[in-house]
Amino acid sequence: MKNNTSLIYSIALIVGDALALTVAFTIAYILRVSLDHSPLSAQVHAYTYITILTSLLPFWILFFSFLGLYNSRVYEKRFSELGRLFVGTFIGILFVISYSYMTSTAIFPARLVTAYGFALAFVCVLLFRTMARGIRRELFNYGFGINSVLLVGDTKTTHRLVEALKNTAATGYEVIGVVGGFKHPIKKDDSYRQYGSFSEAVSHLRKRQLHTIIQTELYADTQRNDEVLTYAQENHAAYRFVPGNSELFVGKIEVDLFQSVPIIAVHQTALIGWGRVVKRLTDLILGSVLLVIASPFMLVVAIAILVTDGGPVFFRQERLSRFAARVRILKFRSHNLSYSGMTPEEAFRKMERPDLLKQYRENGDQLRQDPRVTPLGRFLRRTSLDELPQLINVVTGDISLVGPRALVADELDKYDRKNLILSVKSGMTGLAQISGVSDLSFGERRKLDLYYVQNWTFWGDMVILAKTFWVVLFHKGTRT
């Protein structure tokens, strides 16, 4: 009962992308050649221009494919799709320029056509995909392209999936049955039915198309598991299962043959091999650029600290990074000199305010009006300007641009899974910072750190960096 709607949508994206690129470069040609009467660098007839570009479009689409832009795991995630579209468009225009150079073929009548083409290609493809996504969701409302799902198992995960897939018009999935959901009876407004056994479910659902089976509970009886898998294979339904120990399968997973035996290798983090090389190069290049850009601001902040409070400009503290390596993190000093360098216990004890220490710890190691912080320091923390010196730590390799929050040993000792968090370098920013750091408890922030470690991707880093700028600009979730 294979559902071909995802394939149809992917084909529609391929055709639409090709048309959008053609339209973009046609407009680019008109803007520079027909509407702009400045001298041209080469006389390229419109027919020749379009013919060559359309003949190169399959290669452009191939680049998009390599970037996963026709994979549902990408095109269903708006931000990830946006980043890959930009990279794919850039690679595509470089390919066309390289082809023109290597074959000594004049394709662009002027340099501006190349610039217009790149910008318009990205915009046109993005607009097309936005419309395609809207049309697809509208079709969900009419029942077209819906993926019917049968859940097998009676666990908390089962009911989390039921809730997550409840809005069929948005997700495109419809739960039509749950096998063994009697520990958690259905609600009156639930549209699916519960079954006592898998055979009962498939017998009752025989007349309905079943596209996906998700087994959330592996049975001790292997015959019952085989029954579910065999039915999925024989009826061409997608089959997925949720491992009993879900924590075991959240890192990087590799399936391989070991002495002719199929095995699954689970790494602590997805950040291994070439991923580490790419991440370090990104830190070095992007960190250096950001450091140069930030230097004038850092100079102004340093002078402001000296004028308003005197004393040292920087605050240095030993933090933990990858493999529990101890690094000296740099920040602009935001605490009053009287409390700078002290632990919270020491500082609040010195000011004889144990009540504030209790409030500080209960609030996830944060205090909205922290008396230790100077007025300038409060501004620096609110705008995250106090973090700028950490770009030096990024360039020197102590920490990364993105990663778990660098913590002192005493703080991290509170978390029983600290060794997993310390399997990658700490970062200037991370999931907690873009998720509203002032609203999250210590434990919740560490869970986000752990999720990052076990599910790292390069594109995820780019998304976090982009969202960090958004958070900083609009002060969402920043410290006070």
N, C-alpha and C positions, 0 to 999 in steps of 0.2 A: 504494500500500500504506500508506495513511495510518493512523497510530496514533491512535485517538480516546480513549485512556485519560486523557491530560492534560486533554482537554475534559470528560470525564466527571468527573474529579476536581475540576476547577474548578466544575462545576455542583453537585457534592456539597458543596463548600465554601460556595457561595452559599446553598443550602438550609439547610445546617447552621448557618451564621452567623445566618440569619434566625430559626431555631428557638432558637438559644442566646440571642439578644437578647430574644426573646419570653419565654423562661423567666426570664431575668435580671430583667426589669421586672415580671414576675408575682410573683417572690419579693420584689422591692423593695416592691411594693404590700402584700403580705401582712405583711411585717415591720413596716411603719409603720402600716397601717390596721387590720389584723386582730389583730395581737399587741400593738401599742402603743395604749393607750387615751387618749393625750394628745389635746387638741383639734386639729382639722384646720383648715387655712387655707381649704379649699374642699371642698365635698361633691361628690366625683366617683365615680359608680357604677363598679364593677369592669368591667362590660360596656363602658361608654363609654370608660374608660381604655384597655382592651385594644384596642378597635376603632380608636381614634385612633392609638395607637402602631403597630399592624400596618399601618395605611394609610400611615404615614410610613416604614416599614421599607425600601421600595424606594429611597428617597432615601439612607438610611443605607448600604445595600449599594452604591449608586452612589458614595458617598464612599470606601468600601473599594476599589472598582474603580479610581477615580482614583489611589489610593495604590499600585496595583499588587498588591494582596493576592490577586488571582486569576491572577497571572502566575507561571509556574514559576520565573522568575529570582528571585522574592521568597519564595514559600511554601516553596521548598527551602532557604532560608537562615534558620535559626532566629532569629538575633539581629536581622536586618533585619526579619523578619516581626513580631517582638515590638514593636519601636519603632513600626512603622507601624500596628499594631493599637491601640496606646495613642493615637496621634495621631488615627486614624480614629474611635475611640470618643469621644474628646474633641470632635471636630468634630460627630459625630452627636448628642451630647447638647446641644451648643450650637444645632444646627439645630432640635431639638425645642423647646427653650426659646424660640428666636426665633419659631417658628411659633405657639407659644402666645401670645406677646406681640403679634404683628402681627395675629392673628385674634381676639384677646380671648377665646380659648377656654381654659377651665381644664382642664389635662391632669393635672397632678400635685396630689393632694390635700394634700400637705405638702412642704416643702422637702427633708426627709430622703429622700423618695422619689427625688428627683433625684440626691442624693448616693449613695444605695444603688444606684440604677439604673446610674450611671456605673461604680462599682466592680465591681458584679456583672456588668455587660455585658462589661467587659474580661476578668474572670476566666472567665466562662462560655465566651466565644468562644475564649480561649486554651486552656482545657481541651478544648473540642471539637476544635480544630485539632491538639492534641497526640495525641488519640485517633485522629483521621483519619490523621495521619502514621504512627502505629504500625500501623494497619490496612493502610494502603497498602504499607508495608514487609513486612508479613506476607504480603500477596498476592503480592509479588515472589518470596517463597520457593516459592510454588506455580506460578510462571510466568505469573501474570496481570499484564498491564500492562507487560511487558518490552518495551523498545525495542531492536530488533535493529539493529546497526551494521556497515557495511562500510567499512573504512579503505582509502583508495587512496593509495599512496605508500610509499617506503622511506626514511624520515628518522628522526632521533632523536625528533621529535615523535610520529611514529606509535607508537613503542614506549613513549613516556611515556603516551600515551592508552590503549594496551593495558593497562598496569599500573594506571592510574587507574580504568579501567572493569572491572577484573577481578572485583571484589566486586559481582556483579550484584544480590544480595539487598539491598544498601545503596544502590546507584546507580540501579537500574532499567534499566541499559543492558547489553547483551550483544554483545560483538564476535564476529561469526560468520565473518569473513573479512578477510584483508589482501591487497591486490593489490601484488605486487612486494616482498615482505618477505624476499628471499633474502640480503641483506647481513647480516641478523640473523635466523638460523633460529629457528623456534619451539622452545619447550622441551617436554619430554615431558608436562608437566601442563597445557599450553595447550589450550583446547578449540576454538580456531578453526583454520581452514585457510588456507594461503597459496596465492596464484594468480599465474601468470606474466603474465596480462593481465586487463583489466577484462571483456572479452567472455567469457573462460573463467569468471570468477567469477560473472557473472550467469547464465550457462548452467547452472552447477552448483547455484546457489542459487534456480533458478526456482521450485521447489516450496516454498521458505521465504518467509515474509513479510520484506521488507527495508524498514525504516522510515526509516533515516537513512544517508546516504552522506557521509563526511567525507574530503575530498581534502586530504592533507597535503603534496602535492607537485604543483605545476603543471608540466605537461610543456611542452617547447619546441615540440612538435608540437600545434598548436591543434586539430587534428581529434581527437586523443585526449582533450583536455579537453572538447570538444563532445560526444563520445560519452558521457562520464560525466554531464555536465549534462543532456543530452537524455534519457538513460535515467531520471534522477531526476524530470524534469518529466513525462515520459510515464507514469510509474508512481506519481506522487504521493508520492514519497519526499522527505523533508527533505534539502536539500543544503547543506553547509557546506564552506568551504575555509580552509586555513591559509596566509596569505601567506608567500612565500619570505623576505622581510625582515620578520620578526615585530616588530622594534622600531619599524617604520614605523606600525603599526596599534594601538599601545597607548595613544595619547592620545585626545582627543576627535575623533571622526570625523563628518563631515557629507557627505552625498551631495546634490548639487545640479546644476542645469543651468547651465553657463557658456557663453554664446553658442551655445545649443542643443546643447552637447556635455555628456553626463553626466560629472561629475568627482567625485573624492573628495578632500575637504580634511581634512588631519590636523593638528590643533593640538598644540603642545608639551604642553599640559595641558588637562584637562577643566574646570579652574577658570577659566572665562571668562564674560563677560556677567553675567547676573543671579546666577550662582553666586558671583561675587566680592562682590556687594552683600549677598547673604544671609549669606555667611561673615563679612563685616565686622560686620554687625548682630548676629550671634550672638556674635562676639568681644566687642563693646561691651557688650551686655546681660548675657550670661552671665559675662563677665570681671569686670564691675562687681559683680555679685552675689557671685561667688566672692571678690573682693577684700574686700568688706565682711565676709563670713563669716570670711575668713582673718586679718583685721586683729588680733584679740586674740592669735592664735597667733604672728603676726609680732612683736607687741610683746614677748611672753614670750621668744621666740628672741633678739631684739635685746638684751634685758636679760641673758640668759644668756651671750651672747658677750662683752658688756662686763665682766661679773663674772669669767668664767673666763679670758679671754685679753686683754681690753682692746683698744685700737686700733679701727680702723674696723669697723663692723658689716657693711657691704655690700662686695661685690667687684664691680667694674665691669670689663667687658672688651668690646672691640670685636669684633663678630661680623658675619657676612654674612647678609643677608636677601634679599628679592625683588629681582631685577635687580642683584644684588651690592651693594645698598645697605648701607652700614656703619652699624650700630646699636650702642648701648651697652647690653649686657645686664646686668641686675641680679640678683645672687644673694647669699644670706647667705654671709659669708666662712667657709670650712671649712678653709682652709690656715693653717698657722702663720704669724705675721707675718713671720718670717724668709724665707719662700718665697712669700708672697702677691704676685701680679702677675708672677711669673717664668714663663718658658717651662719646660717639663719639662727641656730641655737645660740651662738656666741653673741650675735648682734642684738637679738631681742632680749637676751639676758642682760646685756650691757645697758639697754634702755629701760630695763625692768618692766617689760611688757610680755609676760608669758601668755597672756590672752591672745596677743597677736600671733605668737608662734603657733598656738593651737589652731587659730583661724587660718594661718598660712598653710599648715599641713592638711587641714580638712578641705581646703579649697584647691587641692592638687598642686601644692607648692607655688601658690600665687596669692597675691594680695592686691586688691584693686587700688587702694591708697597706701602704698608701702612707704612708711616714714623713712626708710633707709635711702630712698631714691631722691636725688636732687630735682628741682624744677626742670633744669635743662635735661637731666637724665630721664625724666618722665617723658619729655618730648622725644628724645632720642629713641626710647623704647617703643613709644607709640608709633613712630614712623619707621622703626627698625633700622635707623641709621647707626645705632650702636653695634650692629652686626657687620658693618662694612669691612673692618679690619680682618675679618675671617677670610676674606678673599686672598689674603696673604697666605693663610693656612692652606687654602685650596691649591694655590699655585705651587707651594712647596710640597704638596702631597700628604699633609697631615690629615686632612679631611677632604670630603668631596662636596660638590655643589649641592647634590641631592643625596639624602641618606637619613638614617635614624638620628635623632637629636643626640649630640655629644653630651654625655652626663658624667658627673663625678662618680667615683666608685661607690661611695656611700649611698647615693641615690639609686644607682642601678642595682645594687644589692637587694633592693626591695622587690625586684622582679625576678621570679624564679626561672625565667627563660632568657636570662641575659646573654647566655653564650650564643644563642641563635641570633639575637640582635647584633652581637659583636662579630658576626661572620662577614660583615661588610664594613667599609669605612663609614664613619659618622658624616653627617652633612650639615651645610648651612641652613638648608630648608628641607622640608619633607612633607609627608601626608598630614601629619598633625598640624603643621603650620598653616596649611591651606584649608584645613577642616574646621577652623575656629579654635585656635589654641586656648583662648581664654574661657572657652565653654567646656573643655574636656578635662576629665580627671587624669591623674598620673597613670592609672591602669589603662584607661582608654587610649591615651597617647602611645603607650608602649605596645598596645595591640595593633595600632596603625603602623608603628615602626616594624613590628614583626611581619605584618602583611606585606609591607614594602620589600623586606629582605627576601621573603619567600616567593614573591611574584614580580621581581624586578624585570623591567623591559626598558630599552633605550627610549622608546616613544613615551613610556610612562614618565621618565625623567623630564622629557621635553614638556609634557603636559603640566607637571608639578612646577617647573620653572615659570611657565607662562602664567599659571594661576597664582604663583607667588607674587609676581609683579602686580597682578590684579588686586590681591589682598593688601599689599603694601600701599598701593595708590588710593584705595578706598577704605583703608584702616579696618577691614573686616577681620575680626578675631585677633587683632593686635593687642599687645600688652599695654598695661597702664602703669 
